[in-house]
C-alpha cells in the first residue's frame, strides 16, 4: 500500500516534470502568436483607414461611380464586419484582390497619379502593404513554432488536454502575391 502510493506519487511527479515544460512552451508560443496577430490586425486597420480616403479622392477626381471603387469599399466593409481571425484573413484576401484591380483603374486614369492627395495616399497604401507582407512572415513563423510543438509527442497530448488550437497560417491566394501597384 505504501509502495503503491509512493509509485503513484512518483509517477505523478515524473509526468508533471515531463509535461509542465511542454505546457509552458505552448503557452509561450500561443502568446507570441496572439501578439503577432495583433500586429497584423493593427496594420490591417491602418490599411482600411486609408481606403475610404483614397476612394473618396479618386471618386471626386473622376466624378463617377466605378465598380472598382465600390468593390474596394465593400472589401473595407467586409473587414470591419469580420469577427474572428479567419474572417479577417479572408477579408484581407478580398481587399488585396480589389487593390490589385485598382492598379488597372489608375492605368485608365493616369492623371490621378499627378494629384498630390491621391499620390500621397497611394504611397501610404503601398508602404502599408510592404509592412503587412513583412509582418505576415513574422506571424507565420509564430504559427509554425506553435504548430511544431503541438505536433511533438508530448505537445500533442498537452495541446489536446489544455485546448491549444492549431495556428492558422496567413497565406494569401496565389494570385495575390504580385505587387498591387498602388
N, C-alpha and C positions, 0 to 999 in steps of 0.2 A: 504494500500500500504506500509506504514511504518512498519506495523506489519508483513506483508508478507516478506519484506526484512529482518527484524530482525530475523524472523523464519528461513529464508533461510541461513542467515549468521550463526545463532546459530547451525543449522543442519550441516553446513559445518565444523564448528569448532569442534563439537562433533564427527563427522565422522573422522576428521583428528586426534583428540585426541585418538580415539579408534583404528584407523588403522596404524598410524605412528609407534607406538612401534612394531607392528607386522611386518611392512616392515623392520624396523631396525633389528629385530630379524632374519628375513630371510636373510638379507644381511650378518649379523654376521655369521650365520650358513653356508651360501654358501661360504664365505671366508675361514672358518675353513675347509670345505670340500675340497676346492681348495688347501689349504696348506697341508692337509693330503695326497691328491693325489700326490702332488709334492714330498712329502717324499717317497711315494711308487715308483713313477717314477724314482727317483734318485737311489733307491735300485735296481730296475729292470735294470737300465742302468749299475750299478756296476756288477750285476749278468751276464749280457750279455757281459760285458767286459772280464769276466773270461772264458766264454765258448770257445772262439776261442783258447785261450792259452791251456786250458785243452784238447780240441780235437786235437790240433796240437801235444801236448806232447804224448798223447795216440797213435795217428796215427804213430808218429815217433818210439815209443817203440814197437808197434805191427807190423809196416811195412805192414799194409793192410788197405783197404777201407772197413769199416764195415757200414752197413745200420744204425746202432745206431748213429755213429758219424755224418753221413750225415744228419740224422733226427734232431740231436741236432743243427747242423749248420743251417739247414733250419728253425728251431724254432727261432734261433737267428736272422736270416734274416727277418722272419715274424714280429718280434717285431720292428726291425729297420724301416720296411716299414709301420707300423701302424701309422695312422694319428690322431686318437682320442682315448679317454679313453676306449670306448667299444672295439675297435680293439686291444688296448694294453692289456686289461684284457684277451681277447680271446687268444692272442699270448702268454701271460703268462701261461695260462692253457696248451697250447700245449707244451711249454718248460718244465713245471712241469712233464707232462706225459713222455717226452723224457728223462728227467733226471732220472726218475724212471726206465726207461728201461736201462739206463746206469749202474745202480747198478747191473743188471744182467750181463752186459758186464764185469764189474770188477770181478764178481764171476768166469767168464770163464778165466780171466787173473789175477790170484792172485798176480803174480809177479809185476804187475803195482803198487800195493799199497806200495811196498817196495821202489819204486823210489821216491827220495826226492822231485823233482819238481812236480810230479803228486800228491803225498801225500799232499804237501802244497796247491796246487790248489783245491784239493778235500775238504780239511779242510776249506779253504776260502769260497768255494761254500756252504758248509754245514752251516757255520756261517751266510752267506748271506740269506739262506733260513729261518733260525731262525729269523733274523731281519725282513724279509718280512712277516712272519707269525704274528709277534707282530704288525708291522705297519698296516697290513691288518685289525686287530681287531680295532685299533685306527681309521682308516679310516671308517670302517663300523659303528662305534659309531657316527662319524660325519654325515654319511648318515642317520642314524636313527634319529638324532636330527633334521636335516633339514626336513626329510620326515614327522616326527611327527608334526612339526609346520605347514608344508604345508597342513596337513590333518585337522588341527583345523578349527573351524568355520571361524574365521576372516582370518586365514592363507591361507585357500583355495581361498578366494576372492582375497586377496592381491597377492598371488603367481600367480594366473591366470592373473590378470591385469598387474603385474610387470614382468611377464615372468620368474619366478623361476622354473626351471625344477626339476623334481624328481631326487634325488640322486640314483646312480646305485651302488648296493652292489657288493663288490668284494668277491664272494664266489666261490672258486674253485670247480670243479666237485667232486662228492663223491669219485671217485677212486683216486683222487689226495691227499686225506687227510693223507695217510700213509707217513711215513718218506721216502724220496727218497733214502736214504742210500748212498749218495755220500759224 
